[in-house]
């Protein structure tokens, strides 16, 4: 994602997203649960 954003930024193009994309990303971030324990990282999908 960083590479895509950087490429578009260098060309001077404005990247537009749809409301469906924003809702998908918000929903995904709400259902993702990350637990860190010592040197371990556990990622759970809560759907």
C-alpha positions, 0 to 999 in steps of 0.5 A: 500500500505504501508503494502505491500511495508513494507512486500516486503522490509523485505523479501528483494524482489525487487518489479517491476512495469509495464509501464502500471501501472506507466502510470495509476498512473500518469494519475490518479494523473493528473485528481484528484483535491483536494480543501481544505476549512476551515475544509473541503476537496473536492476531484474531479475526472476531467475525 
